[in-house]
């Protein structure tokens, strides 16, 4: 998988987690004597699966970034960290 594809997949998985969180929230708030539309345990199982997949993908992305040489900062990981530093400085 190319890095660009991995980054797109990471975004998709992050959106899935957001939607699962929303679904869980909606199914935990029910009126007395009513049942949730979805079983919270099945949502939790789905969340665990997506969360693990996202974690493994992020680890893979970080490993690729660490091994990718970058002229000025040594690695892509270091360049990304520097970018975040500059963004924080600009925002400040």
C-alpha positions in Angstrom: 0.0 0.0 0.0 1.3 3.4 -0.9 1.6 6.1 1.7 -1.1 8.2 0.1 -3.5 5.3 0.1 -2.7 4.6 3.8 -3.4 8.3 4.7 -6.8 8.1 2.9 -7.6 4.9 4.7 -6.6 6.5 8.0 -9.1 9.3 7.4 -11.8 6.8 6.5 -11.2 4.8 9.7 -11.2 8.0 11.8 -14.6 8.9 10.3 -15.8 5.4 11.1 -14.8 5.8 14.7 -16.6 9.1 14.9 -19.7 7.5 13.5 -19.5 4.6 15.8 -19.1 6.9 18.8 -22.2 8.8 17.6 -24.1 5.5 17.2 -23.1 4.3 20.7 -24.2 7.6 22.2 -27.6 7.4 20.5 -28.2 3.9 21.6 -27.2 4.5 25.2 -29.8 7.2 25.6 -33.3 5.5 25.7 -36.4 6.2 27.6 -37.4 4.0 30.5 -39.0 0.7 29.4 -37.6 1.1 25.8 -34.8 -0.8 24.1 -32.0 0.7 22.1 -32.2 0.4 18.3 -28.9 -1.4 18.2 -27.2 -3.6 20.8 -24.4 -1.5 22.4 -22.2 -4.6 22.7 -22.3 -5.1 18.9 -21.3 -1.5 18.4 -18.5 -1.9 20.8 -17.2 -5.0 18.9 -17.3 -3.1 15.7 -15.4 -0.2 17.4 -12.7 -2.5 18.7 -12.2 -3.9 15.3 -11.9 -0.5 13.6 -9.8 0.9 16.4 -7.3 -1.9 16.2 -7.1 -1.6 12.4 -6.5 2.2 12.8 -3.8 1.6 15.4 -2.0 -0.9 13.1 -2.3 1.5 10.1 -0.9 4.4 12.1 2.0 2.3 13.3 2.7 1.4 9.7 2.5 5.0 8.6 4.9 6.1 11.4 7.3 3.4 10.5 7.3 4.4 6.9 7.7 8.0 7.8 10.7 7.2 10.1 12.4 5.2 7.3 11.8 7.8 4.6 14.8 10.0 4.2 14.2 13.8 4.2 17.0 16.0 3.2 16.9 18.8 5.8 15.6 17.0 8.9 16.8 13.5 8.4 13.5 11.7 8.1 9.9 12.4 7.1 8.9 11.9 10.8 11.3 14.7 11.9 10.0 17.0 9.1 6.4 16.4 10.1 7.3 17.3 13.7 9.0 20.5 12.6 5.9 21.3 10.5 3.7 20.9 13.6 6.1 23.2 15.5 5.9 25.9 12.9 2.1 25.6 12.8 1.9 26.0 16.5 4.2 29.1 16.2 2.1 30.6 13.5 -1.1 30.0 15.4 0.4 31.5 18.6 
